[in-house]
Each structure stands twice: as structure tokens, then as C-alpha cells.
């Protein structure tokens, strides 16, 4: 299992790299976990529609892209951790639903390390705290290999979500990890890259419990 931190990236560039990686991983038992932040980008899933899901969109502020992942609209920006777990589910004989639940359990366990209690809902594709949705999931299975992934609000500007209807729910409350940190010392320990390290450890623990049958 390999962890790769890409830093801040352009969305379209990473999508192309993912498609190239699919060819490499298809039929193989290898796991790569990609972590990164994106430049401000609104993405529309397969059920997303500009006229329904965008309230205001200043093209100079956001790039708006139609994607082939599941779900509707979400927003990526610096301070949000995006995790792309790349592996061939077919080779490991893991169902999509079971894999999504694994991602949510991993995120829940990692948040607990930061004393943040959460719960997850597969029906609403996310992880929630008492304050709102803190993690989002949208996947595409390509030749058995996972593309797209999970995004977790760490220190990103939540006001940017005012430009869209996140996940098709205009009443959706949002949360981020940094708002659970009560002092400056805690703030310094919160960043997408540092959280990724903890998330990877939790994922590795969950992975050991998976039955490949």
C-alpha cells in the first residue's frame, strides 16, 4: 500500500492521471492512496445540472466541470483534503457498497483522533458531525478500478459553498475540522497533509479487517 501526497493541483490534470493509472492497476492487487488539494473547482456528478445545482457562479472564481462520478454538485478548494483511493476492487473481490462503508469507517475513526464524533450515511454519501456534513464521497468504477473518491473539509472556506446547492440539498449544513479546534496549538496540528497521514493509518487498520473472498 502506497501513500502519495500531490499538494495543490489542477482538477483536470489529476483526472487524466487517474485514467492513466486505471490502465496500470486493472487486474492487479496494488493499492495507492492519493491525497491532494484542488484549486477552486465546482464539480457536477452524473446527476448534477448547472441550472439546478449552481446558484451563482463567477467563472473567474470557479472552474465548473461535469464529471463521471456519482452524485450531484460539490466544491473543492484549498484547505479541503481530497483522497483518491486507487485500487482494483474486482481483484480484491470487494463490492462498491462495502468499499464506500470502509471509507466512511476510516474517516469516522480518523475524526475521533481529533476528538470529533461523527456518523455516516451511505444513502446520503457522507460523514456527518453534530454541526453538519464534513466529508463527501463520489466514486466511478472504471474497469474494476476506483476513480474519484472522498473529500474532507479541513480548513477550507465553507462560504464558497454558497455558490451552489451542495449534494442537491439547499438546506445542507456543512462542517470543517478546524472549527473543532479550540486553541492555536490545535490549529497548528490541522492541515490536509497532516490529516491524510492519520487517515492513511486508519485506512490501513480497516484494510486489515477486510475479508477478500
N, C-alpha and C positions, 0 to 999 in steps of 0.2 A: 504494500500500500504506500502510495507516494503523495505527499502534500506539496502543492505549488502555490506560491503567493505571487500574483501578477501585478499587484499595485493598482493604480488607476488606469483604466483602459477605455477604448472606444468600443461601443457595443457591437457594431457590425464586424469589426476585426476579430473579436473573440468568438462571435458566432461562426465565422469562417474557419477559425482554428478548431472549434468544436467539431465541425463537419469533417475536417481532415482527420481528427482524432478518432472519429467513429470508424473510419476505414481501418485504422490501426488496431482498435480494440475489439472489433467484431470477431466473435469466436474465441476470444482469449479470456483467460482468467487473470486480469490485471485491474487494479483499482487506482485511479488518480482522483484526488480531490483538489479542485481549483478554487482559490479564493481571490477575490478582487473587489474593486470599487469601480463604478461606472461614472463617466461624465453624465450630466443631467440628460436623462432619456426617458420618455414615456413609451412603454411597450404595450401593444394590444395583443391579447391572446386570440385563439381561434374564434371565441365568442365575442370578442371586442369589436366595437364600432365607433368610429370617430364621432359621429353625430349623437351617439348615446352616452359615450363614456368621457368625452372631453368637455369641460365647462369653458375654460379659457385656455388657449394655447398660443403663446408667443413663440413663433418659430426661432427667434433669436435666443430664447432661453432654453427651449427643449427641442431635442430631436424626437420625432414621433415615428415609431416603426411598427408595422404589422409583423407579427411573428407566428411561428407554427407551434408554439407551446399551448397548453391548455389554459383555460381561464379567460378573464377579460382584461381590464386595464390596470397597470401598476406603474410606479415611477421609481427609477433608480437615480441616485445622486451620491456625491462624495459623503462619506460617513455611514453609508449603508453597506453592510457586508453581503456580497453575493457569493454563494457557494455552488459550484457546479461539480457534482459527484459523477465522474465518468467511469462507467463500467458496463459490461455486457450482462444484463440481468438474465438473459437466456442461458448463458454459460454457467451462471451460478444457480439457475432454476429458482429465481426469486420473482414472485408476482409483483406487478406495479403497485397494487394497494399495500402489500406488505412492505415494499421499499419506502413508500411515502410515510407509512407509520414509523418505520425505522428512523427516517429523517426527523420526524416530529419528536420522537422519544429522545433522540440525540440532542435536539435543540432545547427541549424541556430540561434535560439533565444539565446541560451547559449553563442555562439561565440560573438554575438552582445554585451553581457555584458562585454566582453573583448575588445570592440571597433573593432571587426573583422567582416567585411562584408563578406557574403558568399551567395552562391546559391546552390541548389541541383538538381540532375538529377536522376530520378528513372530509366531511361534507362541505366545509367552507374553506378548505385548503389553507390552513394556517395554524399558528400558535398564538394564544391569547393570554394576556395578563388581566388583572382586575381593571386596568386602565384602557385596554384595547388590543388591537391586533399588532403584534410585534414581529411576526415572521410570516412570509408568504411563500407559496410553493406552486410552481407550474412546470410540468415536465413534457417532454416529447421523447418517445421511444423510436429510435432510428436503427433498423437492422438489429434490434435487440439491445442497442446501446443507449444509455440515458443521455439526453441533451437538455439544456436549460437547467433549472434547479431551484434553489432556495435563496430568498433574500431576507436579511435580518436587520431591523432598524437599530443601529448602534448610537450614532451621534448626528445623523443626518437631519436636515431641516424639514420637519413634518409639515410646515406651512406650504411647501411646494405641492403637496397632495391636493391643495385647494383647487388646482387647475384641472382636476379630473374627478371622476366618480370611481374611487378605488374599489376594485373587485366587483363593480356593478352595484355597490351599496352606498348610497349618498349619506346614510346615517352612520357609517362605519367609524368607530373611534380608533385612533392609532396610538401606539406607544413606542418608546425607544429606550434602550438600555440605560443611557446616560442619565435619564430622569429619575432613575432609581438610586443614583449615587449621591449621597448626602454631603460629601465633603470633597475638597480639592484633591486630596490624596487618592480618593477612589476614582475621581475623574481621570487622573493621570494613568490609571491602570486600564482604562476603557478605550479601545480603538478597534477598528475592524480586524487588523492584523493580529492583535493580541487575542481577541475573542476567537479568531479562527484557530489558533493553536489549541485553545481549550476545547473548542468544538471538535477538532480532529481527534483529540484524546477520547472524548465521549463517544464519537463515532466508532473508533477502534474498539472500545469496550462493547458497544452494541453489536458490532460486526461479529465479535467472538461468540455471541449468543445465537446467531443466525443458523438455522438448520438448512443446509444445502441439499435438499432432497426433493 
